[in-house]
């Protein structure tokens, strides 16, 4: 007889996703004793946890951002390496989101629960490609779980920059998105000079230390932008992008999958590191779950889509 799916295997608390059976948290929002962290973005990886279980790349990014407060002790795990917390068997699989990002497979009483963290299916040479694994329960992000949302191909989007003669101020998240953009521009915008904001450079250097070659770029030099009014792309983090709202002699572009963040800019650049609707549907087909539990977004449209076919439970 097959063991039942435990409906309380993962519960959403004010501290984050908690597994009482293993006494650990997934991507906690507050410091905890045992934190299993999917990737190093700040909304998933906070400082101050005691034991942090994560990939090597995630450790490096967290140590850069939080210094000595990153964790009391890191427990670094390779992809596919199984470890155990209080009887729950855990292993990481590449999530395709950013370098070192992981989906977390948890096995307990012969039932497999797969937590995706953030993930994408699209090809990206700057991180490990997603690996699908089958599970009875898929716990998925639903950032863009809307049938009307379909992300365009990143290569076609980045080629838009070739048609902009003026200098470009390109806004992007410092970790993951920026490195992907540097690589895409190096490959597909060969006539552009890529200038990188100093706050992004440490993450770029960690990527390269971990064996990811990003292409041609240099640290931002104000003289270049002043003397050359065409052909330069100044890559900046969101805070800088938003603070220079009236920047002159540049076309403002922000790389994101969110439509509202494209408004008011000179051009749109729809490059997302999250799955769109079709990506989620494809993931469900690959994982073959009996139940889907949703997080980080609105799962109602998935519920409607799979009505009478598959149980969809909204955790958030």
C-alpha positions as YAML, in Angstrom:
chain: A
units: angstrom
residues:
- id: 1
  name: UNK
  ca: [0.00, 0.00, 0.00]
- id: 2
  name: UNK
  ca: [1.34, 3.43, -0.99]
- id: 3
  name: UNK
  ca: [1.90, 5.90, 1.81]
- id: 4
  name: UNK
  ca: [-0.33, 8.99, 1.69]
- id: 5
  name: UNK
  ca: [0.88, 12.46, 0.76]
- id: 6
  name: UNK
  ca: [1.32, 14.42, 3.98]
- id: 7
  name: UNK
  ca: [-0.66, 17.63, 3.51]
- id: 8
  name: UNK
  ca: [1.33, 19.30, 6.29]
- id: 9
  name: UNK
  ca: [4.76, 18.13, 5.06]
- id: 10
  name: UNK
  ca: [5.53, 21.75, 4.13]
- id: 11
  name: UNK
  ca: [3.68, 24.59, 5.84]
- id: 12
  name: UNK
  ca: [3.95, 28.33, 5.27]
- id: 13
  name: UNK
  ca: [4.79, 30.23, 8.45]
- id: 14
  name: UNK
  ca: [5.81, 33.83, 9.11]
- id: 15
  name: UNK
  ca: [9.42, 32.64, 9.08]
- id: 16
  name: UNK
  ca: [8.97, 30.83, 5.76]
- id: 17
  name: UNK
  ca: [8.41, 27.33, 4.46]
- id: 18
  name: UNK
  ca: [8.77, 24.86, 7.31]
- id: 19
  name: UNK
  ca: [9.16, 21.09, 7.24]
- id: 20
  name: UNK
  ca: [8.24, 19.93, 10.74]
- id: 21
  name: UNK
  ca: [9.08, 16.31, 9.88]
- id: 22
  name: UNK
  ca: [12.71, 17.25, 9.18]
- id: 23
  name: UNK
  ca: [12.77, 20.35, 11.41]
- id: 24
  name: UNK
  ca: [14.21, 22.63, 8.72]
- id: 25
  name: UNK
  ca: [13.15, 25.61, 6.64]
- id: 26
  name: UNK
  ca: [13.27, 26.12, 2.88]
- id: 27
  name: UNK
  ca: [14.51, 29.63, 1.98]
- id: 28
  name: UNK
  ca: [13.50, 31.10, 5.36]
- id: 29
  name: UNK
  ca: [12.76, 34.82, 5.60]
- id: 30
  name: UNK
  ca: [14.27, 35.03, 9.11]
- id: 31
  name: UNK
  ca: [17.38, 33.41, 10.58]
- id: 32
  name: UNK
  ca: [16.81, 29.79, 11.69]
- id: 33
  name: UNK
  ca: [18.82, 26.81, 12.96]
- id: 34
  name: UNK
  ca: [18.62, 24.69, 9.77]
- id: 35
  name: UNK
  ca: [18.12, 26.50, 6.44]
- id: 36
  name: UNK
  ca: [17.98, 24.66, 3.12]
- id: 37
  name: UNK
  ca: [18.56, 27.44, 0.58]
- id: 38
  name: UNK
  ca: [17.69, 27.09, -3.10]
- id: 39
  name: UNK
  ca: [19.68, 30.07, -4.42]
- id: 40
  name: UNK
  ca: [21.38, 33.27, -3.31]
- id: 41
  name: UNK
  ca: [18.87, 36.00, -4.21]
- id: 42
  name: UNK
  ca: [18.10, 38.12, -1.17]
- id: 43
  name: UNK
  ca: [14.41, 37.16, -1.03]
- id: 44
  name: UNK
  ca: [15.43, 33.49, -0.65]
- id: 45
  name: UNK
  ca: [18.74, 33.69, 1.23]
- id: 46
  name: UNK
  ca: [18.84, 35.83, 4.37]
- id: 47
  name: UNK
  ca: [21.81, 36.25, 6.71]
- id: 48
  name: UNK
  ca: [22.29, 34.86, 10.19]
- id: 49
  name: UNK
  ca: [21.19, 31.22, 9.79]
- id: 50
  name: UNK
  ca: [23.16, 28.69, 11.83]
- id: 51
  name: UNK
  ca: [23.46, 25.74, 9.42]
- id: 52
  name: UNK
  ca: [22.99, 26.56, 5.73]
- id: 53
  name: UNK
  ca: [22.65, 23.69, 3.25]
- id: 54
  name: UNK
  ca: [23.28, 24.92, -0.29]
- id: 55
  name: UNK
  ca: [25.46, 24.63, -3.39]
- id: 56
  name: UNK
  ca: [29.01, 25.96, -3.59]
- id: 57
  name: UNK
  ca: [28.04, 28.92, -5.79]
- id: 58
  name: UNK
  ca: [25.25, 29.93, -3.41]
- id: 59
  name: UNK
  ca: [27.76, 29.91, -0.55]
- id: 60
  name: UNK
  ca: [30.12, 32.23, -2.46]
- id: 61
  name: UNK
  ca: [27.37, 34.71, -3.30]
- id: 62
  name: UNK
  ca: [26.03, 34.75, 0.26]
- id: 63
  name: UNK
  ca: [29.50, 35.24, 1.71]
- id: 64
  name: UNK
  ca: [30.09, 38.21, -0.58]
- id: 65
  name: UNK
  ca: [26.77, 39.81, 0.32]
- id: 66
  name: UNK
  ca: [26.65, 39.10, 4.07]
- id: 67
  name: UNK
  ca: [30.34, 38.63, 4.91]
- id: 68
  name: UNK
  ca: [30.79, 36.99, 8.37]
- id: 69
  name: UNK
  ca: [27.01, 37.03, 8.94]
- id: 70
  name: UNK
  ca: [26.28, 34.75, 5.97]
- id: 71
  name: UNK
  ca: [25.98, 31.69, 8.22]
- id: 72
  name: UNK
  ca: [27.52, 30.13, 11.29]
- id: 73
  name: UNK
  ca: [28.33, 27.04, 9.23]
- id: 74
  name: UNK
  ca: [27.81, 26.14, 5.58]
- id: 75
  name: UNK
  ca: [27.05, 22.55, 4.60]
- id: 76
  name: UNK
  ca: [27.93, 22.52, 0.90]
- id: 77
  name: UNK
  ca: [26.16, 19.92, -1.22]
- id: 78
  name: UNK
  ca: [26.78, 18.95, -4.83]
- id: 79
  name: UNK
  ca: [23.88, 18.36, -7.19]
- id: 80
  name: UNK
  ca: [22.43, 14.85, -6.75]
- id: 81
  name: UNK
  ca: [24.28, 14.34, -3.44]
- id: 82
  name: UNK
  ca: [21.82, 12.99, -0.88]
- id: 83
  name: UNK
  ca: [21.88, 14.09, 2.75]
- id: 84
  name: UNK
  ca: [19.45, 13.62, 5.61]
- id: 85
  name: UNK
  ca: [17.82, 15.91, 8.16]
- id: 86
  name: UNK
  ca: [15.87, 14.09, 10.89]
- id: 87
  name: UNK
  ca: [14.79, 11.28, 8.60]
- id: 88
  name: UNK
  ca: [14.01, 13.42, 5.53]
- id: 89
  name: UNK
  ca: [16.30, 12.61, 2.60]
- id: 90
  name: UNK
  ca: [17.26, 15.72, 0.62]
- id: 91
  name: UNK
  ca: [19.06, 16.26, -2.68]
- id: 92
  name: UNK
  ca: [19.61, 19.22, -5.01]
- id: 93
  name: UNK
  ca: [18.89, 19.36, -8.74]
- id: 94
  name: UNK
  ca: [19.78, 22.28, -11.05]
- id: 95
  name: UNK
  ca: [16.96, 24.82, -11.33]
- id: 96
  name: UNK
  ca: [18.29, 26.86, -14.29]
- id: 97
  name: UNK
  ca: [17.53, 30.16, -12.52]
- id: 98
  name: UNK
  ca: [21.03, 31.51, -11.74]
- id: 99
  name: UNK
  ca: [24.41, 29.93, -11.12]
- id: 100
  name: UNK
  ca: [24.14, 27.43, -8.26]
- id: 101
  name: UNK
  ca: [20.34, 27.55, -8.08]
- id: 102
  name: UNK
  ca: [18.75, 24.30, -6.98]
- id: 103
  name: UNK
  ca: [15.43, 22.55, -6.81]
- id: 104
  name: UNK
  ca: [15.14, 20.65, -3.54]
- id: 105
  name: UNK
  ca: [13.94, 17.03, -3.66]
- id: 106
  name: UNK
  ca: [12.73, 15.77, -0.27]
- id: 107
  name: UNK
  ca: [11.87, 12.12, 0.32]
- id: 108
  name: UNK
  ca: [9.94, 10.96, 3.37]
- id: 109
  name: UNK
  ca: [8.08, 7.68, 3.87]
- id: 110
  name: UNK
  ca: [8.48, 6.85, 0.17]
- id: 111
  name: UNK
  ca: [6.81, 10.10, -0.97]
- id: 112
  name: UNK
  ca: [8.86, 12.60, -3.00]
- id: 113
  name: UNK
  ca: [8.24, 16.34, -2.58]
- id: 114
  name: UNK
  ca: [10.01, 18.65, -5.06]
- id: 115
  name: UNK
  ca: [10.45, 22.32, -4.17]
- id: 116
  name: UNK
  ca: [11.44, 24.34, -7.24]
- id: 117
  name: UNK
  ca: [12.61, 27.60, -5.70]
- id: 118
  name: UNK
  ca: [12.86, 30.01, -8.66]
- id: 119
  name: UNK
  ca: [13.52, 28.29, -11.98]
- id: 120
  name: UNK
  ca: [13.48, 28.63, -15.75]
- id: 121
  name: UNK
  ca: [13.58, 26.29, -18.72]
- id: 122
  name: UNK
  ca: [15.19, 28.58, -21.30]
- id: 123
  name: UNK
  ca: [18.81, 27.96, -22.30]
- id: 124
  name: UNK
  ca: [21.33, 30.06, -20.35]
- id: 125
  name: UNK
  ca: [25.06, 29.41, -20.65]
- id: 126
  name: UNK
  ca: [25.77, 31.27, -17.40]
- id: 127
  name: UNK
  ca: [24.14, 28.65, -15.16]
- id: 128
  name: UNK
  ca: [23.46, 24.94, -14.94]
- id: 129
  name: UNK
  ca: [20.48, 23.85, -17.11]
- id: 130
  name: UNK
  ca: [17.39, 22.67, -15.30]
- id: 131
  name: UNK
  ca: [17.13, 18.94, -14.57]
- id: 132
  name: UNK
  ca: [13.65, 17.51, -14.19]
- id: 133
  name: UNK
  ca: [12.99, 14.87, -11.55]
- id: 134
  name: UNK
  ca: [9.72, 13.10, -10.91]
- id: 135
  name: UNK
  ca: [7.87, 13.53, -7.62]
- id: 136
  name: UNK
  ca: [4.45, 12.94, -6.12]
- id: 137
  name: UNK
  ca: [4.22, 16.59, -5.02]
- id: 138
  name: UNK
  ca: [5.53, 19.57, -7.00]
- id: 139
  name: UNK
  ca: [5.90, 22.74, -4.91]
- id: 140
  name: UNK
  ca: [6.31, 25.39, -7.61]
- id: 141
  name: UNK
  ca: [6.72, 29.14, -7.82]
- id: 142
  name: UNK
  ca: [3.91, 30.82, -9.76]
- id: 143
  name: UNK
  ca: [5.44, 34.24, -10.44]
- id: 144
  name: UNK
  ca: [4.11, 34.25, -14.02]
- id: 145
  name: UNK
  ca: [1.38, 31.57, -13.78]
- id: 146
  name: UNK
  ca: [-0.90, 33.37, -16.21]
- id: 147
  name: UNK
  ca: [-1.91, 31.89, -19.60]
- id: 148
  name: UNK
  ca: [-1.47, 35.32, -21.20]
- id: 149
  name: UNK
  ca: [2.21, 35.50, -20.17]
- id: 150
  name: UNK
  ca: [4.70, 34.08, -22.65]
- id: 151
  name: UNK
  ca: [8.31, 35.21, -22.41]
- id: 152
  name: UNK
  ca: [10.01, 35.96, -25.77]
- id: 153
  name: UNK
  ca: [13.34, 34.36, -26.58]
- id: 154
  name: UNK
  ca: [16.14, 36.15, -24.74]
- id: 155
  name: UNK
  ca: [18.43, 36.13, -27.79]
- id: 156
  name: UNK
  ca: [15.86, 37.95, -29.92]
- id: 157
  name: UNK
  ca: [15.25, 40.45, -27.12]
- id: 158
  name: UNK
  ca: [18.93, 41.26, -26.60]
- id: 159
  name: UNK
  ca: [19.38, 41.86, -30.34]
- id: 160
  name: UNK
  ca: [17.04, 44.86, -29.96]
- id: 161
  name: UNK
  ca: [19.96, 46.73, -28.39]
- id: 162
  name: UNK
  ca: [21.78, 46.63, -31.76]
- id: 163
  name: UNK
  ca: [19.19, 49.04, -33.15]
- id: 164
  name: UNK
  ca: [19.79, 51.65, -30.44]
- id: 165
  name: UNK
  ca: [22.60, 54.00, -31.50]
- id: 166
  name: UNK
  ca: [22.71, 56.12, -28.35]
- id: 167
  name: UNK
  ca: [24.38, 55.02, -25.17]
- id: 168
  name: UNK
  ca: [22.19, 52.73, -23.08]
- id: 169
  name: UNK
  ca: [21.66, 52.61, -19.34]
- id: 170
  name: UNK
  ca: [20.63, 49.00, -18.80]
- id: 171
  name: UNK
  ca: [19.08, 48.15, -15.45]
- id: 172
  name: UNK
  ca: [19.26, 44.59, -14.12]
- id: 173
  name: UNK
  ca: [19.53, 42.66, -10.88]
- id: 174
  name: UNK
  ca: [23.17, 42.44, -9.82]
- id: 175
  name: UNK
  ca: [23.19, 38.67, -9.34]
- id: 176
  name: UNK
  ca: [22.17, 36.32, -12.13]
- id: 177
  name: UNK
  ca: [20.45, 38.68, -14.56]
- id: 178
  name: UNK
  ca: [23.49, 40.94, -15.01]
- id: 179
  name: UNK
  ca: [25.82, 38.04, -15.76]
- id: 180
  name: UNK
  ca: [23.35, 36.57, -18.24]
- id: 181
  name: UNK
  ca: [23.04, 39.94, -19.98]
- id: 182
  name: UNK
  ca: [26.82, 40.38, -20.23]
- id: 183
  name: UNK
  ca: [27.05, 36.96, -21.88]
- id: 184
  name: UNK
  ca: [24.12, 37.62, -24.24]
- id: 185
  name: UNK
  ca: [25.45, 41.03, -25.27]
- id: 186
  name: UNK
  ca: [28.97, 39.66, -25.79]
- id: 187
  name: UNK
  ca: [27.55, 37.03, -28.15]
- id: 188
  name: UNK
  ca: [24.83, 38.97, -29.94]
- id: 189
  name: UNK
  ca: [25.76, 42.66, -29.66]
- id: 190
  name: UNK
  ca: [29.46, 42.54, -30.67]
- id: 191
  name: UNK
  ca: [29.65, 46.26, -31.51]
- id: 192
  name: UNK
  ca: [28.52, 47.36, -28.06]
- id: 193
  name: UNK
  ca: [31.02, 48.21, -25.33]
- id: 194
  name: UNK
  ca: [29.77, 46.77, -22.04]
- id: 195
  name: UNK
  ca: [30.49, 48.90, -18.96]
- id: 196
  name: UNK
  ca: [29.64, 47.31, -15.62]
- id: 197
  name: UNK
  ca: [28.73, 49.16, -12.42]
- id: 198
  name: UNK
  ca: [31.26, 48.53, -9.63]
- id: 199
  name: UNK
  ca: [28.66, 46.94, -7.32]
- id: 200
  name: UNK
  ca: [27.94, 44.21, -9.90]
- id: 201
  name: UNK
  ca: [31.61, 43.36, -10.47]
- id: 202
  name: UNK
  ca: [32.12, 41.10, -7.40]
- id: 203
  name: UNK
  ca: [29.34, 38.79, -8.60]
- id: 204
  name: UNK
  ca: [30.83, 38.82, -12.10]
- id: 205
  name: UNK
  ca: [34.19, 37.83, -10.64]
- id: 206
  name: UNK
  ca: [32.65, 34.96, -8.65]
- id: 207
  name: UNK
  ca: [31.03, 33.64, -11.83]
- id: 208
  name: UNK
  ca: [34.38, 33.66, -13.59]
- id: 209
  name: UNK
  ca: [36.17, 32.10, -10.59]
- id: 210
  name: UNK
  ca: [33.62, 29.27, -10.79]
- id: 211
  name: UNK
  ca: [34.43, 28.70, -14.46]
- id: 212
  name: UNK
  ca: [31.75, 30.73, -16.23]
- id: 213
  name: UNK
  ca: [33.26, 32.87, -19.01]
- id: 214
  name: UNK
  ca: [31.00, 35.86, -19.60]
- id: 215
  name: UNK
  ca: [32.71, 37.53, -22.56]
- id: 216
  name: UNK
  ca: [33.85, 41.11, -23.09]
- id: 217
  name: UNK
  ca: [33.16, 43.80, -20.49]
- id: 218
  name: UNK
  ca: [34.96, 46.37, -18.36]
- id: 219
  name: UNK
  ca: [34.32, 48.34, -15.19]
- id: 220
  name: UNK
  ca: [32.35, 51.53, -15.80]
- id: 221
  name: UNK
  ca: [34.46, 54.54, -16.76]
- id: 222
  name: UNK
  ca: [32.64, 57.88, -16.70]
- id: 223
  name: UNK
  ca: [35.01, 59.35, -19.31]
- id: 224
  name: UNK
  ca: [33.99, 56.74, -21.88]
- id: 225
  name: UNK
  ca: [30.29, 57.58, -21.57]
- id: 226
  name: UNK
  ca: [31.03, 61.34, -21.76]
- id: 227
  name: UNK
  ca: [33.41, 61.15, -24.72]
- id: 228
  name: UNK
  ca: [31.55, 58.51, -26.70]
- id: 229
  name: UNK
  ca: [27.84, 59.24, -27.01]
- id: 230
  name: UNK
  ca: [27.08, 56.07, -28.95]
- id: 231
  name: UNK
  ca: [27.75, 52.35, -28.70]
- id: 232
  name: UNK
  ca: [28.11, 51.95, -24.92]
- id: 233
  name: UNK
  ca: [25.90, 49.92, -22.58]
- id: 234
  name: UNK
  ca: [26.18, 50.88, -18.91]
- id: 235
  name: UNK
  ca: [24.91, 47.94, -16.84]
- id: 236
  name: UNK
  ca: [23.58, 49.11, -13.46]
- id: 237
  name: UNK
  ca: [21.62, 47.59, -10.54]
- id: 238
  name: UNK
  ca: [17.99, 48.67, -9.93]
- id: 239
  name: UNK
  ca: [18.83, 51.22, -7.22]
- id: 240
  name: UNK
  ca: [21.19, 53.10, -9.54]
- id: 241
  name: UNK
  ca: [18.78, 52.80, -12.47]
- id: 242
  name: UNK
  ca: [15.97, 54.30, -10.40]
- id: 243
  name: UNK
  ca: [18.12, 57.08, -8.95]
- id: 244
  name: UNK
  ca: [19.15, 58.33, -12.40]
- id: 245
  name: UNK
  ca: [15.60, 58.77, -13.63]
- id: 246
  name: UNK
  ca: [16.57, 61.95, -15.54]
- id: 247
  name: UNK
  ca: [19.92, 60.73, -16.91]
- id: 248
  name: UNK
  ca: [20.83, 62.57, -20.11]
- id: 249
  name: UNK
  ca: [22.39, 61.26, -23.32]
- id: 250
  name: UNK
  ca: [21.28, 57.71, -22.59]
- id: 251
  name: UNK
  ca: [18.34, 55.49, -23.52]
- id: 252
  name: UNK
  ca: [16.92, 53.83, -20.42]
- id: 253
  name: UNK
  ca: [16.21, 50.07, -20.66]
- id: 254
  name: UNK
  ca: [15.36, 47.61, -17.87]
- id: 255
  name: UNK
  ca: [15.62, 43.83, -18.35]
- id: 256
  name: UNK
  ca: [12.67, 42.07, -16.71]
- id: 257
  name: UNK
  ca: [9.66, 39.90, -17.40]
- id: 258
  name: UNK
  ca: [7.34, 42.35, -15.61]
- id: 259
  name: UNK
  ca: [5.37, 44.67, -17.89]
- id: 260
  name: UNK
  ca: [4.93, 47.38, -15.26]
- id: 261
  name: UNK
  ca: [8.72, 47.74, -14.94]
- id: 262
  name: UNK
  ca: [9.00, 48.37, -18.68]
- id: 263
  name: UNK
  ca: [6.80, 51.47, -18.51]
- id: 264
  name: UNK
  ca: [8.47, 54.85, -18.89]
- id: 265
  name: UNK
  ca: [11.65, 53.43, -20.39]
- id: 266
  name: UNK
  ca: [13.07, 54.16, -23.83]
- id: 267
  name: UNK
  ca: [12.68, 50.56, -25.00]
- id: 268
  name: UNK
  ca: [11.32, 47.32, -23.56]
- id: 269
  name: UNK
  ca: [13.54, 44.32, -22.87]
- id: 270
  name: UNK
  ca: [11.55, 41.27, -21.78]
- id: 271
  name: UNK
  ca: [14.21, 38.94, -20.38]
- id: 272
  name: UNK
  ca: [13.04, 36.89, -17.41]
- id: 273
  name: UNK
  ca: [14.77, 34.27, -15.26]
- id: 274
  name: UNK
  ca: [11.45, 32.73, -14.21]
- id: 275
  name: UNK
  ca: [9.22, 30.24, -15.99]
- id: 276
  name: UNK
  ca: [6.22, 31.57, -17.88]
- id: 277
  name: UNK
  ca: [2.85, 29.79, -18.12]
- id: 278
  name: UNK
  ca: [4.00, 27.30, -20.75]
- id: 279
  name: UNK
  ca: [7.13, 26.56, -18.73]
- id: 280
  name: UNK
  ca: [5.08, 25.67, -15.66]
- id: 281
  name: UNK
  ca: [2.78, 23.43, -17.71]
- id: 282
  name: UNK
  ca: [5.80, 21.72, -19.26]
- id: 283
  name: UNK
  ca: [7.37, 21.24, -15.81]
- id: 284
  name: UNK
  ca: [4.21, 19.61, -14.48]
- id: 285
  name: UNK
  ca: [4.21, 17.26, -17.48]
- id: 286
  name: UNK
  ca: [7.84, 16.31, -16.78]
- id: 287
  name: UNK
  ca: [7.57, 15.92, -12.99]
- id: 288
  name: UNK
  ca: [4.27, 13.99, -13.23]
- id: 289
  name: UNK
  ca: [3.05, 14.97, -9.75]
- id: 290
  name: UNK
  ca: [-0.15, 13.78, -8.13]
- id: 291
  name: UNK
  ca: [-0.48, 17.20, -6.49]
- id: 292
  name: UNK
  ca: [0.86, 20.70, -7.23]
- id: 293
  name: UNK
  ca: [1.36, 23.18, -4.38]
- id: 294
  name: UNK
  ca: [1.91, 26.79, -5.42]
- id: 295
  name: UNK
  ca: [3.99, 29.67, -4.01]
- id: 296
  name: UNK
  ca: [5.20, 33.19, -4.87]
- id: 297
  name: UNK
  ca: [2.37, 34.31, -7.09]
- id: 298
  name: UNK
  ca: [-1.20, 33.43, -7.94]
- id: 299
  name: UNK
  ca: [-2.04, 29.74, -8.35]
- id: 300
  name: UNK
  ca: [-5.73, 30.27, -9.09]
- id: 301
  name: UNK
  ca: [-5.33, 30.01, -12.86]
- id: 302
  name: UNK
  ca: [-3.45, 26.74, -12.48]
- id: 303
  name: UNK
  ca: [-6.29, 25.47, -10.28]
- id: 304
  name: UNK
  ca: [-8.79, 26.35, -13.00]
- id: 305
  name: UNK
  ca: [-6.64, 24.87, -15.78]
- id: 306
  name: UNK
  ca: [-6.28, 21.50, -14.02]
- id: 307
  name: UNK
  ca: [-9.79, 21.36, -12.53]
- id: 308
  name: UNK
  ca: [-10.93, 17.72, -12.14]
- id: 309
  name: UNK
  ca: [-7.52, 16.52, -13.49]
- id: 310
  name: UNK
  ca: [-4.96, 17.36, -10.82]
- id: 311
  name: UNK
  ca: [-5.05, 18.67, -7.25]
- id: 312
  name: UNK
  ca: [-3.61, 22.21, -7.08]
- id: 313
  name: UNK
  ca: [-3.18, 23.62, -3.58]
- id: 314
  name: UNK
  ca: [-2.25, 27.25, -2.98]
- id: 315
  name: UNK
  ca: [0.19, 27.66, -0.10]
- id: 316
  name: UNK
  ca: [0.50, 31.45, -0.24]
...
